[in-house]
Amino acid sequence: MAADLELVRTLSLRENGLATVATVRADGTVHSSVVNAGVIEDPVTKALGIGFVAMGGVKKLDLFRRAGHATITFRRDWEWAAVQGTTHLIGPDDPDPGFDPAGLPRLLRDVFIAATGTHDDWDEYDRVMAAERRVAVFVTANRVTGNR
């Protein structure tokens, strides 16, 4: 069934940004986890899609680097939408020549806010994100499916 990013945005907001992201392991099995995500534009490619913040050093980042794609699914009650597309990582271990690393704290904030996040102390947020080598993960909306 047809779906679009407006449905994805609506579901994300209604479910506090909670979504399931999946990618493939080298043996062909699926790796999935729950993340806080939201609709946002990739700052380098300018493609509209989904963004979330991941802790540095986690397995899913290695899988995104290798596979180069992911599917992220949002749901609320019986309504759902999934975004499939290429992954783009920007972080201390994933520099991008098209992105100034000095902008990473602001980028992580923007992605967190798009995923319905708020914080009482942004300086502390920035400190923790840097200490945990957090990465902004973008999934380009190459295909959007859903039940509406």
N, C-alpha and C positions, 0 to 999 in steps of 0.2 A: 504494500500500500504506500501511497505517496506521503511523504512528510517533509518538513523543511526546518530550517534553523530557528524559526519563530516558535514552532512547537517545542523544539529542544530547549530554547530559552525559557519557555513557560514551565516545562517540566522541571528544569533545573531550579528555578526559583521556588517552585512549589515543594520541592524535595530537599531544600537546603543544599543544593549542589551535589548531592550524593549520586554517584554513577558507578557503573562497573566498567572497567577498562580491560580489554583482552588483547593479547598478541600471541604469536606462535613461538614455541621453543624450537631448537634445532631438530628435535626428534619428531616434530609435527604436532605435538600435543599443545593444548591451549594453556596459557598462563593468564590468570585474571586476578584482579584485586579491586577493591572499592576505593574511590578517590572523591575529593570535592572538586568539581569541574564546572565550567561555564562557557558560554559563547564569548569569543574574543577574537580579535584580528591578530595574526602573527605579525610581529613588528618588522620582520625582515622580508617575508614573502608577500605580505599584505593580504594573504588569503584569510577569509573568514572561516572559522572552525571552532574547535574546542581547546581550552587550555586548562592545565592544572599544574600544581607545584608538587614535585616529588623530592624526597630526601636523596641526597647524593649517596652513591654506593649501593643502591638497592638493585636487586636482580632485574626488575622490569626495565630499568634504564639500559642494561646490557642487551636485553631482548629487543628494545626499540631501536637501538643502534644497529643491531644485526639484521632484524627483519625489515625495519624501515616503515612499518605500518601498524595500525591498531584499529580496534573497533571500540567505541565507548557508547554505552547504553544508559539512557535515563528512563525512569518509570515513575508513575504515580498512580496508585490503584491499578486499573487494567489498561491504562494508557501508557504507551511507550514510544520511544524513538531512538534509533541507533545511528551514529555517525561513523563511517568507515573512511579511512584515508591515511595519507603518509604522515609520519611523525617527524617533528623538528624539535631538537633539544637546544636550549640556550642556558648555560650555567658555567660555573668555574671549571668543570671538567669537559665542557662542550662549548668552547668558544665559537662564535660565528663571525667571520670577517665583516659581515654586514651589520653587526651590532656592537656598539661601544660597551665594553664590560663595565664601565662606570655607571651605566644605566640599569644594571642588573637589580639592585635593590628596588627601584621604582617598578621595574617589570614584574618582579615577584609579587609586589603589592597589588599591581593592576590585575594580575591573574587571580590572586587570592580574592580580591573584591568581586571580580567577574563570577567567581564560584560561590558567591554569597557570603564571603568572609568579612569579618570586621575585627578590629583590634583596638585596645585601649591605649597601647604604647607602641607606636610604630618604630621608634628607635630600638626597643627591645626585640620587636619582630625582625627587624633588619639584622640585628646581632645574631639571633638564633638561626636565621636563614643562612647567613654567612658561615657560622660555625658548623652547620649541618650540610654545607655544600649543596644547598637546594638548587634544583633545576626547574626551569619553566619548560613544560612539555606542551607542544601544540600538535593537534591532530587536524589536518586539513579536511574539510567537508567534501571529499570526492564523491561520496554517496550518502544520502540520508534516507533511511527507511523507518517505517513505523506503522501503527495501526489507525492512523487518522490522516 
